Amino acid sequence: MDPTERAAAASALLTAYDTGEPIAPLTATYDGMTLDDAYAVQLAQIEAFLARGRIVQGHKVGLTSAAMQNLLGVREPDYGHLLDDFFHLEHVPIPMGRFLQPRIEPEIGFVLGRSLRGPGVTVPEALAAIDFVVPALEIVDSRIRDWKIALYDTIADNASSGAVVLGSTPTRPGAVDLRLAGATLHRNGTLVGTGAGGAVLGSPLNSLVWLANTVGARGITLEAGHVVLPGAVCAMVPVAPGDTFTAVFAGLGSVTARFDTQ
């Protein structure tokens, strides 16, 4: 893609946010799209959001499960940016109107106490940088019509980011074996998903290391105070107006997201 095509792709995605109308897959529109193209399109949107006064408050990692990697034919995750207005309070109804095609997934969220800058970050360094761990629910969304995404589509679309709800029970990272922390996801009281931290690249810590080293190679630092969502512990579930979701993590507590009725 040349600079004009990258700008056009970013503009199309920004328009989808504004109008609520999803677009055709970028990979079907721009033949020969590359990984660098996809991240350039993502960053162009982030720069537009920052120009409107929004603030980056963290990052998310996607495609961390073997099932999703096999589905898209990839062997490593992707990442996106978390903006300040992505964060919603527990139990407070989340407006449905801000989403196009929302789905939800439980994650083990990290809040950093010190910055991380790769490449070269190790597991001990990543662990030492975590201030505390919280249960989290990520609302993923796609500006690509019908979720017909290939790898470069989701990367360009800010890794299909939508919103975040964090739990209110902080836990020190060494207090729980994050690999073995089991989780259940309930929608309106019905069990709809189960999983464990080990579903995320073998350990959510591996995801944090991957993120720090990957964004570091692109000149980005994971900042103290930022939130990192390392990846889902089970499959994502569609969200409908009026839904209430609760994720319970062994040793970490619970988190609840409520959605308004329209």
C-alpha positions as MATLAB code, in Angstrom:
seq = 'MDPTERAAAASALLTAYDTGEPIAPLTATYDGMTLDDAYAVQLAQIEAFLARGRIVQGHKVGLTSAAMQNLLGVREPDYGHLLDDFFHLEHVPIPMGRFLQPRIEPEIGFVLGRSLRGPGVTVPEALAAIDFVVPALEIVDSRIRDWKIALYDTIADNASSGAVVLGSTPTRPGAVDLRLAGATLHRNGTLVGTGAGGAVLGSPLNSLVWLANTVGARGITLEAGHVVLPGAVCAMVPVAPGDTFTAVFAGLGSVTARFDTQ';
ca = [
       0.000    0.000    0.000;
       1.221    3.482   -0.749;
       0.700    6.378    1.706;
      -2.504    7.452   -0.041;
      -4.003    3.975    0.276;
      -3.012    3.740    3.933;
      -4.662    7.079    4.631;
      -7.805    6.009    2.775;
      -8.025    2.765    4.762;
      -7.638    4.617    8.059;
     -10.272    7.133    6.983;
     -12.719    4.350    6.109;
     -12.326    2.796    9.548;
     -12.713    6.171   11.268;
     -15.890    6.756    9.286;
     -17.213    3.379   10.451;
     -16.787    4.519   14.060;
     -18.642    7.749   13.331;
     -21.507    6.302   11.285;
     -21.930    2.893   12.903;
     -21.752    1.280    9.472;
     -19.120   -1.467    9.064;
     -16.966   -1.631    5.957;
     -15.792   -4.376    3.610;
     -12.579   -6.204    4.571;
      -9.535   -4.089    3.820;
      -7.702   -7.158    2.569;
     -10.344   -7.476   -0.154;
      -9.976   -3.806   -1.062;
      -6.191   -3.434   -0.996;
      -4.379   -6.247   -2.743;
      -0.923   -6.905   -1.334;
      -1.573   -5.401    2.106;
       1.301   -6.223    4.488;
       1.830   -6.400    8.248;
       3.538   -3.009    8.220;
       0.636   -1.568    6.226;
      -1.862   -2.889    8.791;
      -0.039   -1.408   11.779;
       0.449    1.885    9.903;
      -3.315    2.076    9.336;
      -3.921    1.317   13.022;
      -1.482    4.010   14.118;
      -3.008    6.578   11.772;
      -6.330    6.110   13.543;
      -4.736    6.350   16.971;
      -3.080    9.605   15.940;
      -6.483   10.891   14.797;
      -8.031    9.924   18.130;
      -5.221   11.641   20.043;
      -5.760   14.785   17.986;
      -9.385   14.735   19.189;
      -8.187   14.740   22.802;
      -8.317   11.049   23.640;
      -5.484    9.387   25.602;
      -3.777    6.006   25.294;
      -4.183    4.164   28.608;
      -2.768    0.776   27.674;
      -2.611   -2.016   25.124;
      -4.344   -5.282   24.352;
      -2.992   -8.467   22.843;
      -5.156  -10.540   20.541;
      -4.910  -13.879   18.758;
      -3.271  -15.529   21.766;
      -5.147  -18.829   21.608;
      -4.175  -21.710   19.348;
      -7.737  -21.855   18.021;
      -7.738  -18.216   16.846;
      -4.245  -18.465   15.393;
      -5.235  -21.568   13.441;
      -8.424  -19.844   12.255;
      -6.482  -16.927   10.770;
      -3.452  -18.972    9.757;
      -0.946  -17.107   11.949;
       1.665  -18.129   14.486;
       1.901  -15.036   16.661;
      -0.484  -12.541   18.309;
      -1.340   -8.985   17.372;
      -1.834   -5.862   19.475;
      -3.977   -2.760   19.709;
      -4.282    0.406   21.789;
      -6.639    0.980   24.730;
      -7.968    4.535   24.890;
      -9.247    6.346   27.953;
     -12.907    6.232   26.943;
     -12.753    2.452   26.458;
     -12.884    1.946   30.226;
     -16.282    1.403   31.869;
     -17.232    0.863   35.486;
     -18.521   -2.425   36.812;
     -22.315   -2.740   37.075;
     -22.902    0.629   35.364;
     -24.826    0.081   32.095;
     -22.618    0.415   29.031;
     -24.245    2.195   26.067;
     -24.806   -0.228   23.200;
     -24.764    2.607   20.693;
     -20.989    2.907   20.782;
     -20.527   -0.574   19.271;
     -21.153   -2.067   15.849;
     -20.857   -5.837   16.417;
     -19.855   -6.355   20.060;
     -18.614   -9.566   21.602;
     -17.119  -10.146   25.039;
     -14.329  -12.246   26.508;
     -12.784  -12.687   29.985;
      -9.138  -11.808   30.546;
      -6.583  -11.452   33.332;
      -5.732   -7.761   33.279;
      -2.322   -6.340   34.251;
      -1.799   -2.866   35.699;
       1.823   -1.810   35.363;
       3.709   -0.233   38.240;
       6.759    0.582   36.141;
       7.425    1.025   32.450;
       8.554   -1.760   30.124;
      10.565   -1.111   26.989;
      11.712   -3.841   24.663;
      13.238   -5.498   22.831;
      14.962   -7.812   25.273;
      12.336   -7.829   28.050;
      12.370  -11.102   30.022;
       9.720  -12.848   32.096;
      11.272  -11.717   35.418;
      11.371   -8.107   34.176;
       7.759   -8.289   33.033;
       6.672   -9.806   36.334;
       8.504   -7.119   38.302;
       6.782   -4.399   36.267;
       3.259   -5.547   37.195;
       1.768   -3.635   40.100;
      -1.354   -5.778   40.380;
      -3.641   -8.143   38.499;
      -7.414   -7.737   38.114;
     -10.193   -9.759   36.502;
     -11.274   -8.085   33.283;
     -13.875   -8.250   30.556;
     -12.889   -7.002   27.125;
     -15.626   -5.986   24.734;
     -14.237   -6.651   21.284;
     -15.819   -5.060   18.237;
     -15.192   -5.014   14.524;
     -15.569   -2.207   12.035;
     -15.297   -4.934    9.349;
     -18.672   -6.157    8.116;
     -19.890   -9.463    9.629;
     -16.527  -10.028   11.325;
     -15.125  -11.242    7.996;
     -11.581  -10.571    9.123;
      -8.175  -11.759    8.077;
      -5.092  -10.978   10.158;
      -4.346   -7.636    8.545;
      -7.988   -6.541    8.828;
      -8.067   -6.968   12.592;
      -4.643   -5.353   13.066;
      -5.663   -2.326   11.014;
      -8.897   -2.155   13.030;
      -6.961   -1.625   16.291;
      -6.987   -5.383   16.977;
     -10.802   -5.312   17.063;
     -10.799   -3.272   20.285;
     -14.016   -1.928   21.768;
     -14.159   -1.423   25.532;
     -12.906   -2.717   28.885;
     -14.410   -3.382   32.307;
     -11.937   -4.010   35.122;
     -12.737   -5.767   38.383;
     -12.128   -4.087   41.727;
     -10.131   -6.793   43.529;
      -6.422   -6.121   42.904;
      -4.105   -9.083   43.483;
      -0.332   -9.150   43.566;
       0.945  -11.164   40.584;
       2.872  -13.659   42.713;
      -0.184  -14.557   44.811;
      -1.766  -16.724   42.088;
      -0.360  -19.088   39.477;
      -1.758  -17.234   36.468;
      -1.350  -20.279   34.239;
      -3.722  -22.317   36.398;
      -6.233  -19.602   37.303;
      -9.543  -20.997   36.073;
     -12.385  -18.786   34.885;
     -16.088  -19.034   34.166;
     -18.159  -16.639   32.081;
     -21.903  -16.259   32.669;
     -24.396  -14.348   30.532;
     -27.607  -13.460   32.362;
     -26.844  -16.230   34.865;
     -26.154  -18.941   32.279;
     -22.691  -20.440   31.885;
     -21.372  -19.607   28.409;
     -17.623  -20.125   28.726;
     -14.825  -21.660   30.759;
     -11.070  -21.421   30.539;
      -7.810  -20.797   32.355;
      -4.853  -18.452   32.144;
      -2.764  -21.087   30.402;
      -4.911  -20.637   27.282;
      -3.057  -17.349   26.733;
       0.238  -18.373   25.085;
       0.792  -20.879   27.895;
       0.818  -18.031   30.443;
      -0.483  -14.435   30.371;
       3.044  -13.366   31.339;
       4.306  -14.675   28.002;
       1.822  -12.368   26.324;
       3.095   -9.350   28.270;
       6.690  -10.188   27.318;
       5.683  -10.561   23.659;
       3.884   -7.211   23.733;
       6.721   -5.301   25.397;
       9.262   -6.635   22.926;
       7.045   -6.226   19.867;
       5.977   -2.631   20.511;
       9.469   -1.799   21.760;
      10.836   -2.693   18.357;
       8.420   -0.074   16.986;
       9.596    2.577   19.452;
       6.701    2.221   21.908;
       7.040    1.923   25.694;
       4.479    0.263   27.943;
       3.992    2.990   30.536;
       3.614    2.764   34.309;
      -0.063    2.934   35.234;
      -1.177    1.525   31.903;
      -3.422   -1.509   31.577;
      -2.439   -4.521   29.508;
      -5.014   -7.095   28.433;
      -2.935  -10.172   27.545;
      -5.613  -12.212   25.771;
      -8.833  -14.114   26.318;
      -9.036  -17.281   28.406;
     -12.052  -18.597   26.440;
     -13.941  -17.943   23.239;
     -15.687  -14.608   22.761;
     -19.479  -14.447   23.143;
     -21.902  -12.103   21.294;
     -23.437   -9.232   23.279;
     -27.104   -8.208   23.020;
     -28.867   -5.170   24.528;
     -29.714   -5.703   28.196;
     -27.152   -8.470   28.733;
     -25.222   -8.862   31.983;
     -21.936  -10.797   31.949;
     -19.934  -11.943   34.965;
     -16.512  -13.554   34.845;
     -15.172  -15.309   37.948;
     -11.456  -16.103   38.194;
     -10.080  -18.509   40.798;
      -7.964  -16.519   43.228;
      -8.632  -13.195   41.486;
     -12.299  -12.442   42.129;
     -14.999  -11.448   39.687;
     -15.939   -8.707   37.258;
     -19.381   -7.799   35.889;
     -20.349   -5.855   32.775;
     -23.907   -4.647   32.188;
     -25.228   -3.330   28.889;
     -28.106   -0.949   28.405;
     -31.208   -1.976   26.492;
     -30.632    0.103   23.389;
];
